[in-house]
């Protein structure tokens, strides 16, 4: 049975929400167990609140915590007994561990992942890849969303390859449609970076590249993957988050204005609930850190249990779907100019 490491001390609501979310994931599936890293007494106190299968839960005590105030690289080197670093070491050293997740410092997760886990052979730059809710009721993968602010065309090509491997391994999408995020759908659109990336993605036989896409296509278009440089991708991600919160807040205010609007809410409640669910990006879990030798996922810093829970299951699915092996095979095929199966 594979084990997933959960950094119980990472995030704004640690350890309560990481513990709760991980236990909810355990209740949903029976094919994995969990290792919590962090202050043993605090974790045990949270566990006392729930009924769970103790044989599927392990605690590894840690004496340090990496915070958002720490300089990421320095903290990863100095705080060797932190819940984040210890969790990554467990992932690297124990054969029974298949994945790691944290809602802690993004910079520390990225730095720690590269330093302790390392990149898959051939990977130029690892990338963060979250799922964004779309109008089809599914998710669009956004790769990269912040790990690489400055990119080369070859990075963007690899993002398309790695995200394709992830869509196949963890989401079951056999032929995901890949679009390049830029400022227009025409083939010639974009700056020199995106124009060259367009050529590379178009020529790659291992992905289903459908051309340039615009920001609105992430949620409203007919694609499964939006490839982006980390700077643009992060802006797009935050814009989507802001849009969802704005729509929810506006509707909430409108339906509270007077008796008439409150009555209208009664008749529209089912549809509004569906809209709220569709716009709720937290339900899709965290971002997988593509390109590492092991499965590493990063949750939003303010993640609660409803976001931690699917992230744990993402880690299980990525491990069972052999994500790392799939990325390695696709990169090797890209380097030789062959398509998979040839």
N, C-alpha and C positions, 0 to 999 in steps of 0.2 A: 504494500500500500504506500503510495507516494505521500510525502509530507510537504506542506507548504509553510514557509516561515512568515510570520506576521510580526512586523515591528510594532509592538504594543505601545511604545512610548512616542511614536511619531504622529504629528498632527495636533490640531487645536483642541481636540476632544479626547486625547489619550489619557489613560488607557481604556476608558469606558467604551467608546464607540468601536475601536479596533477589536476589542474582545467580543463585544456584542455581535458585530458584523461577522466575525469569523465563526462564532458559534451558530449563527443563523445559516451560514454556508454549510457547516457540518450537518445541520438538520436537513438540508436540501439534498445532499448527496452522501453516499456511503463509501465512495471509492478513494478517500484520502483522509489524512489527519493533519493536525495543525501544531506548529511549534511557535510559542510566543517568546519573544526576546524582550527583556526589560526588567524592571524592578519586580522581583518575585512576590513580595508582600502586596504590592498594589494590584498586580495581575490576579493573585489569589483572591483578593477582596472582591474584585469584579466577578470572578468566576462563581463566587458564593451566591450570587443573585440568580443563577440559572441552573436548570437541570440539563445535563449533557453527559455524553459517554466519555468518562474520564480516561478510558484506554486510548482515546483518539486525540488527547491533548497533552502537550508537554510544555514545560516552562524552562527556559535557559536564563538564569539570572544575570543581569548586567548592572553595572554600577554607574554608568554614564549615559547621558543623552545629548545628541547633537541638535541644537536649536537653529532657528532661522537667523539668529544673531551671529552665529559662528561663520567664519570664512570656510566654505565647503571643503576645499582641498586640505587646508590646515587641520580642520576638525577631523576629517577621515584619518589623517595620519596620527594625530595626537590622541584622539579619544578612541583607543583601540578596544575598550570595553564598553562602548556605546551599543545600544540596542540595534542600531543600523549596521554598524561594522560587524558586530558579532553575527547578525543575521546573514550578511553577505558571506562571511567566512563559512558558516554552516552550509550554505548553498554550494560553495566551492568544494568543501572538504568531505561532506557526507553524501554517500551514494543514494541514500534513501530520501534525500531532499530534492524536490523538483522545481521549486519556485520560491520567490521572495517578493513581498510587497511592503510598502511603507507610505504613510501619509506625511512623512517628515520633510525636511528640507530637500527641494528638488535638486539644487546644486550638489548636495551631499550624496544623494542617491545616484546622480549621474557620475560624479567623481568616484564614488565608492564602487560603482558597477564596473567602470573602466579599470580602476586600480586593482580590485580584488577578483573580478570575474574575467575581465579581458574580452577583446573583440573576437568574433568569428573570423577565421582566416579569409582575407579578401575584403572585409568590410572597411570602407574608408572612414565613415563616421556613423556611429549608432544614432538612432533617431527615436523620438517619443511619438507614439501613435495612439491617440484616443479614438473612441467611437462617438460620432455626433448623430443625434436622432434626426431622421429624415421624414419626409412627407409620406413615404411608403410604409411607415411603421417599422422600419428596419434601422440600420446604422450605416453611416458613411465614415470610413477611416480617414483620419487627417494625419498625414505623415510628411513632414515633421511639424511639431507644434511648439518648439522652443529650445531644443537641444543644440541646434546649429544656426545661429543668427546669420552667419556668412557662409555661403555655399558655393560649390563649383558645379558645373553641369553634371559631372559624373556622380556627385552625391545624390542629386535629384533622381537620376536614373536608378541608383541603388535603392533609394527610398521606395520607388515604385515596385522594385523586385521584392524587397523585404516585406512591404505591406501586402503584396499579393500572396506571399508565402503565409503570412499571418491570417489573411482572410480564408485561405484554404484550410490551414491547420486548426484554427480555433473557432471559425465561424461557419465552416462547411460550404463556403462559396467556391465552387470549382473553377470558374472562369470570371473572376472579379473584373469589373470595368474600371480602368484607371484613367483619371484626368489630371492635367497639369494646371494648377491654380495660377492664374495670371489675370491681366486686365482686359481680356476679351477672348472670344471663342475662335476667332480667325487664326489660321495656322501661323501667320506672320506676327501675331501680337506678342508683346512683352519686350523686356530689355534683352541685351545680348546673352545674359545668363539663361533666361527662360527660352530664348530662341534656340540656343544650342542644346539645352535640355530636351526641348521638343524633338529635335532631330534624333537624339540618342534613344529617347523613349519610343519613338516611332519605329526605329530600326530593331528594337529588342524583341525577339521572337518569343520570349518567355513570359511576356505580359500582354494583357488585352488592353492596349492603349487606345483610347477613344478621342484624344485630342485635348485642346485647351478648354478650361472651364473657368467660370467666374465665381466669386464668393457666394452668390445666391444658390449655385448649383450644389453646394455642400449639403444643404438641407432639401432643396427643391429639384435638383437635377437627377438625371438617370445614370448615376455613377455609384460605385462601391468604395472607391479610394480617391482622395484628392491629394496629390503630391504637392508639397510646398517647401520653400526654404523656411527655416525655423522662425525668422522674424515675421514674415507674412502669415505663417501658420499660427503663431501665437496671437497675433492681432485678430485673425479670423476666429480662433477659439474663444477669445474673450468677448468678441462681438456677439457670437452665438449665445454665450452665457448671459450677457447683458440683455439680449433680445428676449430670451425666455423669461427672465426675471421681470422685465418691463411689461410684457404681455400679461403675466400673472398678476402683477400689481395693478395695472390699469383695469383689468376685468374685476378684480376684487373690489376696487374703489367704486366702479360703476354700479355693481350690483348691491352696494350698500347705501346708495344715495337716498332712496326713499322707498315707500311701501310698494310702489309700482315696480321698481327695479328688483326689489326683493321677491316679489311674486313672479317676475319674469325669470329669475334665477331658478325657481322651483321647476319650471317647465324646461329650462335649458341645462339643468344640472348634469344630466348624463353626458351631453355633448361637451360641456365645459370640463368635466372630469377627464374625458378622452383627450382633449386638447392639452390639459395640464400634464397628463401622463406622457404625451408625445414630446412635449417641450422639455421634459425633465431629463437633462443629460446625466444627472447623478445616478440614475437607475442603471446606466450602462457600464458603470465601474470606472476604473482608472485607465492610465495610459501604459501600454507595454513599451519597454525600452528595447527596441529592435536592434539586432546586431551584436548582442552579447552572447557569450558561450553558454549562458544559462538564462532561465526565465526570470526577469525582473520587471516589476510593475510599480508605477508611481500613482498614488491617489492624490486628489486635491487636498490641500492642507486643512480645509474645513470639512472634510468628509465625515459623514455619520455612518451608522451601521448599514443603511440602505445602499450606500455606495461601496463600503468595504466588502459586503457580502458578495456582490457580483464580481468584484475584483479578485477575490479568492477563487471563485469558480473559473474566471478567465485564466488564472495561473494553472489550474488543473487541466483545463481544455487545451491550453497551449503546450503543456508538457505531454499530455496523452496524444495530441496531434503531431508531435515531433516537430515543433516549430523550428528549433535550432538546426536540426538536420535538413529540414526543408529549405531554409535560407541558404545553408551551405551548398546544397545541390543546385539551387537556382543560380547562385553566384558563380559556381563553377561552370555551369552551362553558358552563362552570359559571357564569361571570359573566353571560352573556346568558340563562341559564336554559334553554338548548337542550341536547338530547342529541346526541352525535356521530352524524353521518350525516343529521341533519335539514336 
